Amino acid sequence: MLFRIVWGFIGTRHAQFWNFICGPAATLRYVLGLIRGHEIRYAGHNPLGAWMVVTLLAALGIQAFSGLFGNDEIFNVGPLYGYVSKEVSCS
């Protein structure tokens, strides 16, 4: 995950975030075009694929970060478990 984030800033042209992430209006136009059957080809990520990459990286980041505070109440605890209450770490 860290490699992909770094690669999104220093990588090749089609891998850089600012070259493939489109705004909401462009993404909506792309979706409406798909619904109407007018698919636009992209050399890199299409607008939906770009937002999928962002969503996936965010979800993985949240999961990895929250796992640092985790506690399964049986055997495993995260390395930062002692910094939060038991209720927070188990939820």
PDB file with one MODEL, atoms N, CA, C and O in Angstrom:
MODEL        1
ATOM      1  N   MET A   1       0.816  -1.174   0.000  1.00  0.00           N
ATOM      2  CA  MET A   1       0.000   0.000   0.000  1.00  0.00           C
ATOM      3  C   MET A   1       0.871   1.252   0.000  1.00  0.00           C
ATOM      4  O   MET A   1       0.608   2.201  -0.740  1.00  0.00           O
ATOM      5  N   LEU A   2       1.896   1.248   0.825  1.00  0.00           N
ATOM      6  CA  LEU A   2       2.781   2.406   0.851  1.00  0.00           C
ATOM      7  C   LEU A   2       3.479   2.610  -0.483  1.00  0.00           C
ATOM      8  O   LEU A   2       3.673   3.744  -0.921  1.00  0.00           O
ATOM      9  N   PHE A   3       3.860   1.503  -1.133  1.00  0.00           N
ATOM     10  CA  PHE A   3       4.499   1.617  -2.437  1.00  0.00           C
ATOM     11  C   PHE A   3       3.552   2.283  -3.432  1.00  0.00           C
ATOM     12  O   PHE A   3       3.975   3.148  -4.200  1.00  0.00           O
ATOM     13  N   ARG A   4       2.274   1.892  -3.428  1.00  0.00           N
ATOM     14  CA  ARG A   4       1.329   2.473  -4.388  1.00  0.00           C
ATOM     15  C   ARG A   4       1.109   3.955  -4.121  1.00  0.00           C
ATOM     16  O   ARG A   4       0.955   4.729  -5.065  1.00  0.00           O
ATOM     17  N   ILE A   5       1.089   4.361  -2.877  1.00  0.00           N
ATOM     18  CA  ILE A   5       0.928   5.774  -2.561  1.00  0.00           C
ATOM     19  C   ILE A   5       2.148   6.560  -3.039  1.00  0.00           C
ATOM     20  O   ILE A   5       2.002   7.615  -3.657  1.00  0.00           O
ATOM     21  N   VAL A   6       3.335   6.058  -2.762  1.00  0.00           N
ATOM     22  CA  VAL A   6       4.552   6.727  -3.235  1.00  0.00           C
ATOM     23  C   VAL A   6       4.577   6.736  -4.754  1.00  0.00           C
ATOM     24  O   VAL A   6       4.904   7.752  -5.367  1.00  0.00           O
ATOM     25  N   TRP A   7       4.230   5.601  -5.367  1.00  0.00           N
ATOM     26  CA  TRP A   7       4.227   5.499  -6.829  1.00  0.00           C
ATOM     27  C   TRP A   7       3.194   6.460  -7.441  1.00  0.00           C
ATOM     28  O   TRP A   7       3.373   6.919  -8.569  1.00  0.00           O
ATOM     29  N   GLY A   8       2.136   6.758  -6.715  1.00  0.00           N
ATOM     30  CA  GLY A   8       1.135   7.709  -7.178  1.00  0.00           C
ATOM     31  C   GLY A   8       1.656   9.132  -7.260  1.00  0.00           C
ATOM     32  O   GLY A   8       1.057   9.972  -7.932  1.00  0.00           O
ATOM     33  N   PHE A   9       2.753   9.413  -6.592  1.00  0.00           N
ATOM     34  CA  PHE A   9       3.349  10.750  -6.649  1.00  0.00           C
ATOM     35  C   PHE A   9       4.584  10.810  -7.543  1.00  0.00           C
ATOM     36  O   PHE A   9       4.826  11.828  -8.192  1.00  0.00           O
ATOM     37  N   ILE A  10       5.373   9.727  -7.584  1.00  0.00           N
ATOM     38  CA  ILE A  10       6.628   9.786  -8.347  1.00  0.00           C
ATOM     39  C   ILE A  10       6.674   8.808  -9.512  1.00  0.00           C
ATOM     40  O   ILE A  10       7.682   8.730 -10.215  1.00  0.00           O
ATOM     41  N   GLY A  11       5.598   8.064  -9.724  1.00  0.00           N
ATOM     42  CA  GLY A  11       5.605   7.011 -10.732  1.00  0.00           C
ATOM     43  C   GLY A  11       5.437   7.524 -12.154  1.00  0.00           C
ATOM     44  O   GLY A  11       5.595   8.713 -12.433  1.00  0.00           O
ATOM     45  N   THR A  12       5.115   6.603 -13.037  1.00  0.00           N
ATOM     46  CA  THR A  12       4.926   6.934 -14.444  1.00  0.00           C
ATOM     47  C   THR A  12       3.696   7.821 -14.629  1.00  0.00           C
ATOM     48  O   THR A  12       2.905   8.013 -13.706  1.00  0.00           O
ATOM     49  N   ARG A  13       3.555   8.350 -15.828  1.00  0.00           N
ATOM     50  CA  ARG A  13       2.493   9.324 -16.106  1.00  0.00           C
ATOM     51  C   ARG A  13       1.113   8.768 -15.780  1.00  0.00           C
ATOM     52  O   ARG A  13       0.309   9.467 -15.163  1.00  0.00           O
ATOM     53  N   HIS A  14       0.819   7.559 -16.166  1.00  0.00           N
ATOM     54  CA  HIS A  14      -0.515   7.003 -15.932  1.00  0.00           C
ATOM     55  C   HIS A  14      -0.709   6.519 -14.501  1.00  0.00           C
ATOM     56  O   HIS A  14      -1.837   6.232 -14.101  1.00  0.00           O
ATOM     57  N   ALA A  15       0.350   6.424 -13.731  1.00  0.00           N
ATOM     58  CA  ALA A  15       0.234   5.978 -12.341  1.00  0.00           C
ATOM     59  C   ALA A  15       0.103   7.145 -11.368  1.00  0.00           C
ATOM     60  O   ALA A  15      -0.307   6.945 -10.224  1.00  0.00           O
ATOM     61  N   GLN A  16       0.440   8.341 -11.792  1.00  0.00           N
ATOM     62  CA  GLN A  16       0.388   9.496 -10.899  1.00  0.00           C
ATOM     63  C   GLN A  16      -1.057   9.916 -10.651  1.00  0.00           C
ATOM     64  O   GLN A  16      -1.854  10.014 -11.583  1.00  0.00           O
ATOM     65  N   PHE A  17      -1.379  10.158  -9.402  1.00  0.00           N
ATOM     66  CA  PHE A  17      -2.752  10.470  -9.001  1.00  0.00           C
ATOM     67  C   PHE A  17      -3.320  11.662  -9.754  1.00  0.00           C
ATOM     68  O   PHE A  17      -4.459  11.604 -10.219  1.00  0.00           O
ATOM     69  N   TRP A  18      -2.562  12.731  -9.884  1.00  0.00           N
ATOM     70  CA  TRP A  18      -3.105  13.944 -10.497  1.00  0.00           C
ATOM     71  C   TRP A  18      -3.324  13.794 -11.993  1.00  0.00           C
ATOM     72  O   TRP A  18      -3.942  14.661 -12.610  1.00  0.00           O
ATOM     73  N   ASN A  19      -2.838  12.731 -12.582  1.00  0.00           N
ATOM     74  CA  ASN A  19      -3.073  12.497 -14.001  1.00  0.00           C
ATOM     75  C   ASN A  19      -4.286  11.621 -14.279  1.00  0.00           C
ATOM     76  O   ASN A  19      -4.756  11.581 -15.416  1.00  0.00           O
ATOM     77  N   PHE A  20      -4.809  10.919 -13.281  1.00  0.00           N
ATOM     78  CA  PHE A  20      -5.948  10.054 -13.580  1.00  0.00           C
ATOM     79  C   PHE A  20      -7.167  10.284 -12.707  1.00  0.00           C
ATOM     80  O   PHE A  20      -8.241   9.779 -13.035  1.00  0.00           O
ATOM     81  N   ILE A  21      -7.056  11.017 -11.618  1.00  0.00           N
ATOM     82  CA  ILE A  21      -8.225  11.265 -10.784  1.00  0.00           C
ATOM     83  C   ILE A  21      -8.998  12.442 -11.373  1.00  0.00           C
ATOM     84  O   ILE A  21      -8.472  13.544 -11.524  1.00  0.00           O
ATOM     85  N   CYS A  22     -10.253  12.177 -11.699  1.00  0.00           N
ATOM     86  CA  CYS A  22     -11.128  13.203 -12.275  1.00  0.00           C
ATOM     87  C   CYS A  22     -12.070  13.730 -11.198  1.00  0.00           C
ATOM     88  O   CYS A  22     -12.289  13.088 -10.171  1.00  0.00           O
ATOM     89  N   GLY A  23     -12.606  14.884 -11.449  1.00  0.00           N
ATOM     90  CA  GLY A  23     -13.572  15.469 -10.532  1.00  0.00           C
ATOM     91  C   GLY A  23     -14.929  14.781 -10.622  1.00  0.00           C
ATOM     92  O   GLY A  23     -15.136  13.918 -11.475  1.00  0.00           O
ATOM     93  N   PRO A  24     -15.847  15.162  -9.745  1.00  0.00           N
ATOM     94  CA  PRO A  24     -17.176  14.543  -9.736  1.00  0.00           C
ATOM     95  C   PRO A  24     -17.941  14.748 -11.046  1.00  0.00           C
ATOM     96  O   PRO A  24     -18.635  13.837 -11.497  1.00  0.00           O
ATOM     97  N   ALA A  25     -17.829  15.904 -11.651  1.00  0.00           N
ATOM     98  CA  ALA A  25     -18.567  16.168 -12.888  1.00  0.00           C
ATOM     99  C   ALA A  25     -18.079  15.248 -14.013  1.00  0.00           C
ATOM    100  O   ALA A  25     -18.892  14.662 -14.728  1.00  0.00           O
ATOM    101  N   ALA A  26     -16.777  15.119 -14.169  1.00  0.00           N
ATOM    102  CA  ALA A  26     -16.230  14.249 -15.212  1.00  0.00           C
ATOM    103  C   ALA A  26     -16.582  12.794 -14.942  1.00  0.00           C
ATOM    104  O   ALA A  26     -16.852  12.038 -15.876  1.00  0.00           O
ATOM    105  N   THR A  27     -16.582  12.395 -13.683  1.00  0.00           N
ATOM    106  CA  THR A  27     -16.949  11.022 -13.339  1.00  0.00           C
ATOM    107  C   THR A  27     -18.416  10.765 -13.646  1.00  0.00           C
ATOM    108  O   THR A  27     -18.768   9.706 -14.165  1.00  0.00           O
ATOM    109  N   LEU A  28     -19.277  11.731 -13.326  1.00  0.00           N
ATOM    110  CA  LEU A  28     -20.698  11.591 -13.628  1.00  0.00           C
ATOM    111  C   LEU A  28     -20.929  11.512 -15.136  1.00  0.00           C
ATOM    112  O   LEU A  28     -21.737  10.704 -15.596  1.00  0.00           O
ATOM    113  N   ARG A  29     -20.232  12.337 -15.904  1.00  0.00           N
ATOM    114  CA  ARG A  29     -20.343  12.261 -17.364  1.00  0.00           C
ATOM    115  C   ARG A  29     -19.922  10.885 -17.872  1.00  0.00           C
ATOM    116  O   ARG A  29     -20.557  10.334 -18.771  1.00  0.00           O
ATOM    117  N   TYR A  30     -18.867  10.334 -17.305  1.00  0.00           N
ATOM    118  CA  TYR A  30     -18.399   9.002 -17.702  1.00  0.00           C
ATOM    119  C   TYR A  30     -19.465   7.950 -17.396  1.00  0.00           C
ATOM    120  O   TYR A  30     -19.755   7.098 -18.236  1.00  0.00           O
ATOM    121  N   VAL A  31     -20.048   8.007 -16.197  1.00  0.00           N
ATOM    122  CA  VAL A  31     -21.074   7.037 -15.808  1.00  0.00           C
ATOM    123  C   VAL A  31     -22.291   7.162 -16.721  1.00  0.00           C
ATOM    124  O   VAL A  31     -22.828   6.152 -17.177  1.00  0.00           O
ATOM    125  N   LEU A  32     -22.726   8.385 -16.991  1.00  0.00           N
ATOM    126  CA  LEU A  32     -23.867   8.582 -17.888  1.00  0.00           C
ATOM    127  C   LEU A  32     -23.550   8.068 -19.291  1.00  0.00           C
ATOM    128  O   LEU A  32     -24.418   7.506 -19.959  1.00  0.00           O
ATOM    129  N   GLY A  33     -22.315   8.259 -19.736  1.00  0.00           N
ATOM    130  CA  GLY A  33     -21.904   7.723 -21.025  1.00  0.00           C
ATOM    131  C   GLY A  33     -21.942   6.210 -21.055  1.00  0.00           C
ATOM    132  O   GLY A  33     -22.345   5.616 -22.055  1.00  0.00           O
ATOM    133  N   LEU A  34     -21.524   5.575 -19.960  1.00  0.00           N
ATOM    134  CA  LEU A  34     -21.599   4.109 -19.875  1.00  0.00           C
ATOM    135  C   LEU A  34     -23.040   3.622 -19.939  1.00  0.00           C
ATOM    136  O   LEU A  34     -23.352   2.644 -20.618  1.00  0.00           O
ATOM    137  N   ILE A  35     -23.915   4.323 -19.217  1.00  0.00           N
ATOM    138  CA  ILE A  35     -25.330   3.938 -19.201  1.00  0.00           C
ATOM    139  C   ILE A  35     -25.928   4.065 -20.597  1.00  0.00           C
ATOM    140  O   ILE A  35     -26.737   3.234 -21.012  1.00  0.00           O
ATOM    141  N   ARG A  36     -25.531   5.100 -21.313  1.00  0.00           N
ATOM    142  CA  ARG A  36     -26.055   5.326 -22.675  1.00  0.00           C
ATOM    143  C   ARG A  36     -25.353   4.476 -23.730  1.00  0.00           C
ATOM    144  O   ARG A  36     -25.750   4.476 -24.895  1.00  0.00           O
ATOM    145  N   GLY A  37     -24.313   3.754 -23.325  1.00  0.00           N
ATOM    146  CA  GLY A  37     -23.614   2.881 -24.261  1.00  0.00           C
ATOM    147  C   GLY A  37     -22.486   3.555 -25.022  1.00  0.00           C
ATOM    148  O   GLY A  37     -22.019   3.022 -26.028  1.00  0.00           O
ATOM    149  N   HIS A  38     -22.043   4.707 -24.565  1.00  0.00           N
ATOM    150  CA  HIS A  38     -20.943   5.429 -25.211  1.00  0.00           C
ATOM    151  C   HIS A  38     -19.702   5.341 -24.336  1.00  0.00           C
ATOM    152  O   HIS A  38     -19.361   6.284 -23.622  1.00  0.00           O
ATOM    153  N   GLU A  39     -19.045   4.219 -24.399  1.00  0.00           N
ATOM    154  CA  GLU A  39     -17.857   4.015 -23.569  1.00  0.00           C
ATOM    155  C   GLU A  39     -16.678   4.795 -24.142  1.00  0.00           C
ATOM    156  O   GLU A  39     -16.402   4.729 -25.340  1.00  0.00           O
ATOM    157  N   ILE A  40     -15.996   5.524 -23.286  1.00  0.00           N
ATOM    158  CA  ILE A  40     -14.806   6.268 -23.675  1.00  0.00           C
ATOM    159  C   ILE A  40     -13.598   5.465 -23.218  1.00  0.00           C
ATOM    160  O   ILE A  40     -13.546   5.019 -22.072  1.00  0.00           O
ATOM    161  N   ARG A  41     -12.637   5.280 -24.098  1.00  0.00           N
ATOM    162  CA  ARG A  41     -11.420   4.524 -23.772  1.00  0.00           C
ATOM    163  C   ARG A  41     -10.379   5.448 -23.156  1.00  0.00           C
ATOM    164  O   ARG A  41     -10.226   6.597 -23.568  1.00  0.00           O
ATOM    165  N   TYR A  42      -9.672   4.930 -22.168  1.00  0.00           N
ATOM    166  CA  TYR A  42      -8.601   5.667 -21.496  1.00  0.00           C
ATOM    167  C   TYR A  42      -7.329   4.835 -21.547  1.00  0.00           C
ATOM    168  O   TYR A  42      -7.380   3.609 -21.448  1.00  0.00           O
ATOM    169  N   ALA A  43      -6.194   5.496 -21.699  1.00  0.00           N
ATOM    170  CA  ALA A  43      -4.908   4.794 -21.699  1.00  0.00           C
ATOM    171  C   ALA A  43      -4.582   4.274 -20.297  1.00  0.00           C
ATOM    172  O   ALA A  43      -3.962   3.220 -20.150  1.00  0.00           O
ATOM    173  N   GLY A  44      -4.994   5.006 -19.286  1.00  0.00           N
ATOM    174  CA  GLY A  44      -4.771   4.597 -17.894  1.00  0.00           C
ATOM    175  C   GLY A  44      -6.099   4.227 -17.256  1.00  0.00           C
ATOM    176  O   GLY A  44      -6.931   3.561 -17.871  1.00  0.00           O
ATOM    177  N   HIS A  45      -6.290   4.664 -16.021  1.00  0.00           N
ATOM    178  CA  HIS A  45      -7.538   4.394 -15.311  1.00  0.00           C
ATOM    179  C   HIS A  45      -8.652   5.274 -15.857  1.00  0.00           C
ATOM    180  O   HIS A  45      -8.437   6.453 -16.141  1.00  0.00           O
ATOM    181  N   ASN A  46      -9.852   4.697 -16.006  1.00  0.00           N
ATOM    182  CA  ASN A  46     -11.006   5.530 -16.324  1.00  0.00           C
ATOM    183  C   ASN A  46     -11.458   6.206 -15.027  1.00  0.00           C
ATOM    184  O   ASN A  46     -10.969   5.838 -13.958  1.00  0.00           O
ATOM    185  N   PRO A  47     -12.381   7.187 -15.080  1.00  0.00           N
ATOM    186  CA  PRO A  47     -12.770   7.896 -13.857  1.00  0.00           C
ATOM    187  C   PRO A  47     -13.289   6.992 -12.736  1.00  0.00           C
ATOM    188  O   PRO A  47     -12.970   7.220 -11.569  1.00  0.00           O
ATOM    189  N   LEU A  48     -14.075   5.981 -13.067  1.00  0.00           N
ATOM    190  CA  LEU A  48     -14.550   5.072 -12.015  1.00  0.00           C
ATOM    191  C   LEU A  48     -13.415   4.233 -11.452  1.00  0.00           C
ATOM    192  O   LEU A  48     -13.358   3.991 -10.246  1.00  0.00           O
ATOM    193  N   GLY A  49     -12.519   3.791 -12.311  1.00  0.00           N
ATOM    194  CA  GLY A  49     -11.356   3.039 -11.848  1.00  0.00           C
ATOM    195  C   GLY A  49     -10.458   3.876 -10.956  1.00  0.00           C
ATOM    196  O   GLY A  49      -9.894   3.377  -9.983  1.00  0.00           O
ATOM    197  N   ALA A  50     -10.328   5.154 -11.293  1.00  0.00           N
ATOM    198  CA  ALA A  50      -9.509   6.053 -10.479  1.00  0.00           C
ATOM    199  C   ALA A  50     -10.094   6.207  -9.083  1.00  0.00           C
ATOM    200  O   ALA A  50      -9.372   6.151  -8.087  1.00  0.00           O
ATOM    201  N   TRP A  51     -11.417   6.402  -9.016  1.00  0.00           N
ATOM    202  CA  TRP A  51     -12.038   6.541  -7.698  1.00  0.00           C
ATOM    203  C   TRP A  51     -12.034   5.219  -6.938  1.00  0.00           C
ATOM    204  O   TRP A  51     -12.028   5.220  -5.707  1.00  0.00           O
ATOM    205  N   MET A  52     -12.039   4.095  -7.647  1.00  0.00           N
ATOM    206  CA  MET A  52     -11.904   2.800  -6.989  1.00  0.00           C
ATOM    207  C   MET A  52     -10.531   2.680  -6.335  1.00  0.00           C
ATOM    208  O   MET A  52     -10.414   2.176  -5.218  1.00  0.00           O
ATOM    209  N   VAL A  53      -9.484   3.146  -7.034  1.00  0.00           N
ATOM    210  CA  VAL A  53      -8.127   3.111  -6.471  1.00  0.00           C
ATOM    211  C   VAL A  53      -8.073   3.948  -5.196  1.00  0.00           C
ATOM    212  O   VAL A  53      -7.535   3.507  -4.180  1.00  0.00           O
ATOM    213  N   VAL A  54      -8.629   5.151  -5.253  1.00  0.00           N
ATOM    214  CA  VAL A  54      -8.631   6.035  -4.078  1.00  0.00           C
ATOM    215  C   VAL A  54      -9.411   5.400  -2.935  1.00  0.00           C
ATOM    216  O   VAL A  54      -8.954   5.410  -1.792  1.00  0.00           O
ATOM    217  N   THR A  55     -10.579   4.851  -3.231  1.00  0.00           N
ATOM    218  CA  THR A  55     -11.416   4.211  -2.202  1.00  0.00           C
ATOM    219  C   THR A  55     -10.718   2.998  -1.600  1.00  0.00           C
ATOM    220  O   THR A  55     -10.735   2.806  -0.384  1.00  0.00           O
ATOM    221  N   LEU A  56     -10.110   2.187  -2.443  1.00  0.00           N
ATOM    222  CA  LEU A  56      -9.403   1.003  -1.960  1.00  0.00           C
ATOM    223  C   LEU A  56      -8.222   1.377  -1.067  1.00  0.00           C
ATOM    224  O   LEU A  56      -8.028   0.776  -0.010  1.00  0.00           O
ATOM    225  N   LEU A  57      -7.439   2.362  -1.484  1.00  0.00           N
ATOM    226  CA  LEU A  57      -6.303   2.794  -0.661  1.00  0.00           C
ATOM    227  C   LEU A  57      -6.773   3.385   0.663  1.00  0.00           C
ATOM    228  O   LEU A  57      -6.157   3.148   1.702  1.00  0.00           O
ATOM    229  N   ALA A  58      -7.863   4.156   0.632  1.00  0.00           N
ATOM    230  CA  ALA A  58      -8.405   4.722   1.872  1.00  0.00           C
ATOM    231  C   ALA A  58      -8.906   3.620   2.805  1.00  0.00           C
ATOM    232  O   ALA A  58      -8.624   3.644   4.003  1.00  0.00           O
ATOM    233  N   ALA A  59      -9.647   2.658   2.258  1.00  0.00           N
ATOM    234  CA  ALA A  59     -10.170   1.567   3.091  1.00  0.00           C
ATOM    235  C   ALA A  59      -9.050   0.727   3.682  1.00  0.00           C
ATOM    236  O   ALA A  59      -9.100   0.361   4.857  1.00  0.00           O
ATOM    237  N   LEU A  60      -8.043   0.419   2.878  1.00  0.00           N
ATOM    238  CA  LEU A  60      -6.903  -0.345   3.399  1.00  0.00           C
ATOM    239  C   LEU A  60      -6.131   0.448   4.449  1.00  0.00           C
ATOM    240  O   LEU A  60      -5.670  -0.110   5.444  1.00  0.00           O
ATOM    241  N   GLY A  61      -5.993   1.744   4.221  1.00  0.00           N
ATOM    242  CA  GLY A  61      -5.311   2.591   5.197  1.00  0.00           C
ATOM    243  C   GLY A  61      -6.051   2.643   6.526  1.00  0.00           C
ATOM    244  O   GLY A  61      -5.438   2.557   7.590  1.00  0.00           O
ATOM    245  N   ILE A  62      -7.371   2.783   6.462  1.00  0.00           N
ATOM    246  CA  ILE A  62      -8.182   2.800   7.684  1.00  0.00           C
ATOM    247  C   ILE A  62      -8.089   1.459   8.402  1.00  0.00           C
ATOM    248  O   ILE A  62      -7.954   1.413   9.624  1.00  0.00           O
ATOM    249  N   GLN A  63      -8.162   0.372   7.644  1.00  0.00           N
ATOM    250  CA  GLN A  63      -8.067  -0.952   8.245  1.00  0.00           C
ATOM    251  C   GLN A  63      -6.706  -1.169   8.893  1.00  0.00           C
ATOM    252  O   GLN A  63      -6.624  -1.682  10.009  1.00  0.00           O
ATOM    253  N   ALA A  64      -5.649  -0.785   8.206  1.00  0.00           N
ATOM    254  CA  ALA A  64      -4.301  -0.963   8.758  1.00  0.00           C
ATOM    255  C   ALA A  64      -4.104  -0.091   9.998  1.00  0.00           C
ATOM    256  O   ALA A  64      -3.548  -0.549  10.995  1.00  0.00           O
ATOM    257  N   PHE A  65      -4.556   1.153   9.939  1.00  0.00           N
ATOM    258  CA  PHE A  65      -4.397   2.058  11.082  1.00  0.00           C
ATOM    259  C   PHE A  65      -5.205   1.586  12.282  1.00  0.00           C
ATOM    260  O   PHE A  65      -4.703   1.585  13.406  1.00  0.00           O
ATOM    261  N   SER A  66      -6.454   1.185  12.054  1.00  0.00           N
ATOM    262  CA  SER A  66      -7.279   0.746  13.185  1.00  0.00           C
ATOM    263  C   SER A  66      -6.768  -0.573  13.770  1.00  0.00           C
ATOM    264  O   SER A  66      -6.969  -0.840  14.955  1.00  0.00           O
ATOM    265  N   GLY A  67      -6.117  -1.392  12.959  1.00  0.00           N
ATOM    266  CA  GLY A  67      -5.562  -2.642  13.466  1.00  0.00           C
ATOM    267  C   GLY A  67      -4.428  -2.431  14.450  1.00  0.00           C
ATOM    268  O   GLY A  67      -4.133  -3.318  15.252  1.00  0.00           O
ATOM    269  N   LEU A  68      -3.794  -1.284  14.403  1.00  0.00           N
ATOM    270  CA  LEU A  68      -2.725  -0.983  15.363  1.00  0.00           C
ATOM    271  C   LEU A  68      -3.258  -0.896  16.786  1.00  0.00           C
ATOM    272  O   LEU A  68      -2.526  -1.126  17.749  1.00  0.00           O
ATOM    273  N   PHE A  69      -4.547  -0.560  16.910  1.00  0.00           N
ATOM    274  CA  PHE A  69      -5.159  -0.409  18.228  1.00  0.00           C
ATOM    275  C   PHE A  69      -6.037  -1.604  18.592  1.00  0.00           C
ATOM    276  O   PHE A  69      -6.692  -1.590  19.634  1.00  0.00           O
ATOM    277  N   GLY A  70      -6.060  -2.628  17.756  1.00  0.00           N
ATOM    278  CA  GLY A  70      -6.983  -3.744  17.915  1.00  0.00           C
ATOM    279  C   GLY A  70      -6.671  -4.668  19.076  1.00  0.00           C
ATOM    280  O   GLY A  70      -5.557  -4.713  19.597  1.00  0.00           O
ATOM    281  N   ASN A  71      -7.698  -5.400  19.455  1.00  0.00           N
ATOM    282  CA  ASN A  71      -7.608  -6.378  20.540  1.00  0.00           C
ATOM    283  C   ASN A  71      -8.689  -7.418  20.284  1.00  0.00           C
ATOM    284  O   ASN A  71      -9.869  -7.076  20.209  1.00  0.00           O
ATOM    285  N   ASP A  72      -8.307  -8.671  20.150  1.00  0.00           N
ATOM    286  CA  ASP A  72      -9.316  -9.703  19.917  1.00  0.00           C
ATOM    287  C   ASP A  72      -9.809 -10.346  21.212  1.00  0.00           C
ATOM    288  O   ASP A  72     -10.590 -11.297  21.166  1.00  0.00           O
ATOM    289  N   GLU A  73      -9.373  -9.852  22.349  1.00  0.00           N
ATOM    290  CA  GLU A  73      -9.764 -10.303  23.688  1.00  0.00           C
ATOM    291  C   GLU A  73      -9.411 -11.763  23.968  1.00  0.00           C
ATOM    292  O   GLU A  73      -9.884 -12.328  24.954  1.00  0.00           O
ATOM    293  N   ILE A  74      -8.603 -12.371  23.135  1.00  0.00           N
ATOM    294  CA  ILE A  74      -8.201 -13.758  23.360  1.00  0.00           C
ATOM    295  C   ILE A  74      -6.681 -13.865  23.406  1.00  0.00           C
ATOM    296  O   ILE A  74      -6.106 -14.301  24.403  1.00  0.00           O
ATOM    297  N   PHE A  75      -6.041 -13.459  22.311  1.00  0.00           N
ATOM    298  CA  PHE A  75      -4.611 -13.706  22.204  1.00  0.00           C
ATOM    299  C   PHE A  75      -3.828 -12.513  21.653  1.00  0.00           C
ATOM    300  O   PHE A  75      -2.752 -12.194  22.158  1.00  0.00           O
ATOM    301  N   ASN A  76      -4.357 -11.860  20.632  1.00  0.00           N
ATOM    302  CA  ASN A  76      -3.609 -10.820  19.926  1.00  0.00           C
ATOM    303  C   ASN A  76      -4.029  -9.413  20.321  1.00  0.00           C
ATOM    304  O   ASN A  76      -5.211  -9.137  20.526  1.00  0.00           O
ATOM    305  N   VAL A  77      -3.051  -8.538  20.424  1.00  0.00           N
ATOM    306  CA  VAL A  77      -3.318  -7.114  20.612  1.00  0.00           C
ATOM    307  C   VAL A  77      -2.401  -6.342  19.667  1.00  0.00           C
ATOM    308  O   VAL A  77      -1.287  -6.772  19.369  1.00  0.00           O
ATOM    309  N   GLY A  78      -2.885  -5.211  19.210  1.00  0.00           N
ATOM    310  CA  GLY A  78      -2.082  -4.365  18.338  1.00  0.00           C
ATOM    311  C   GLY A  78      -0.996  -3.649  19.124  1.00  0.00           C
ATOM    312  O   GLY A  78      -1.093  -3.539  20.346  1.00  0.00           O
ATOM    313  N   PRO A  79       0.029  -3.162  18.449  1.00  0.00           N
ATOM    314  CA  PRO A  79       1.146  -2.522  19.141  1.00  0.00           C
ATOM    315  C   PRO A  79       0.768  -1.223  19.853  1.00  0.00           C
ATOM    316  O   PRO A  79       1.482  -0.795  20.760  1.00  0.00           O
ATOM    317  N   LEU A  80      -0.336  -0.589  19.463  1.00  0.00           N
ATOM    318  CA  LEU A  80      -0.752   0.659  20.111  1.00  0.00           C
ATOM    319  C   LEU A  80      -1.985   0.455  20.987  1.00  0.00           C
ATOM    320  O   LEU A  80      -2.661   1.421  21.341  1.00  0.00           O
ATOM    321  N   TYR A  81      -2.277  -0.777  21.333  1.00  0.00           N
ATOM    322  CA  TYR A  81      -3.453  -1.118  22.126  1.00  0.00           C
ATOM    323  C   TYR A  81      -3.493  -0.360  23.455  1.00  0.00           C
ATOM    324  O   TYR A  81      -4.570   0.044  23.892  1.00  0.00           O
ATOM    325  N   GLY A  82      -2.369  -0.162  24.092  1.00  0.00           N
ATOM    326  CA  GLY A  82      -2.328   0.464  25.408  1.00  0.00           C
ATOM    327  C   GLY A  82      -2.685   1.935  25.411  1.00  0.00           C
ATOM    328  O   GLY A  82      -2.859   2.516  26.482  1.00  0.00           O
ATOM    329  N   TYR A  83      -2.801   2.558  24.249  1.00  0.00           N
ATOM    330  CA  TYR A  83      -3.102   3.990  24.169  1.00  0.00           C
ATOM    331  C   TYR A  83      -4.583   4.303  24.066  1.00  0.00           C
ATOM    332  O   TYR A  83      -4.967   5.472  24.077  1.00  0.00           O
ATOM    333  N   VAL A  84      -5.416   3.288  23.967  1.00  0.00           N
ATOM    334  CA  VAL A  84      -6.867   3.497  23.892  1.00  0.00           C
ATOM    335  C   VAL A  84      -7.556   2.621  24.924  1.00  0.00           C
ATOM    336  O   VAL A  84      -6.973   1.672  25.447  1.00  0.00           O
ATOM    337  N   SER A  85      -8.816   2.959  25.209  1.00  0.00           N
ATOM    338  CA  SER A  85      -9.566   2.158  26.170  1.00  0.00           C
ATOM    339  C   SER A  85      -9.943   0.808  25.565  1.00  0.00           C
ATOM    340  O   SER A  85      -9.905   0.628  24.348  1.00  0.00           O
ATOM    341  N   LYS A  86     -10.303  -0.123  26.420  1.00  0.00           N
ATOM    342  CA  LYS A  86     -10.659  -1.460  25.964  1.00  0.00           C
ATOM    343  C   LYS A  86     -11.886  -1.413  25.062  1.00  0.00           C
ATOM    344  O   LYS A  86     -11.970  -2.160  24.088  1.00  0.00           O
ATOM    345  N   GLU A  87     -12.833  -0.546  25.380  1.00  0.00           N
ATOM    346  CA  GLU A  87     -14.052  -0.431  24.571  1.00  0.00           C
ATOM    347  C   GLU A  87     -13.734   0.041  23.155  1.00  0.00           C
ATOM    348  O   GLU A  87     -14.339  -0.426  22.190  1.00  0.00           O
ATOM    349  N   VAL A  88     -12.803   0.949  23.036  1.00  0.00           N
ATOM    350  CA  VAL A  88     -12.442   1.469  21.705  1.00  0.00           C
ATOM    351  C   VAL A  88     -11.703   0.405  20.915  1.00  0.00           C
ATOM    352  O   VAL A  88     -11.943   0.254  19.717  1.00  0.00           O
ATOM    353  N   SER A  89     -10.816  -0.330  21.551  1.00  0.00           N
ATOM    354  CA  SER A  89     -10.013  -1.311  20.823  1.00  0.00           C
ATOM    355  C   SER A  89     -10.799  -2.535  20.378  1.00  0.00           C
ATOM    356  O   SER A  89     -10.394  -3.212  19.434  1.00  0.00           O
ATOM    357  N   CYS A  90     -11.898  -2.830  21.027  1.00  0.00           N
ATOM    358  CA  CYS A  90     -12.680  -4.024  20.677  1.00  0.00           C
ATOM    359  C   CYS A  90     -13.819  -3.713  19.711  1.00  0.00           C
ATOM    360  O   CYS A  90     -14.453  -4.639  19.204  1.00  0.00           O
ATOM    361  N   SER A  91     -14.094  -2.460  19.445  1.00  0.00           N
ATOM    362  CA  SER A  91     -15.240  -2.151  18.583  1.00  0.00           C
ATOM    363  C   SER A  91     -14.868  -2.055  17.135  1.00  0.00           C
ATOM    364  O   SER A  91     -15.729  -1.801  16.293  1.00  0.00           O
TER     365      SER A  91
ENDMDL
END
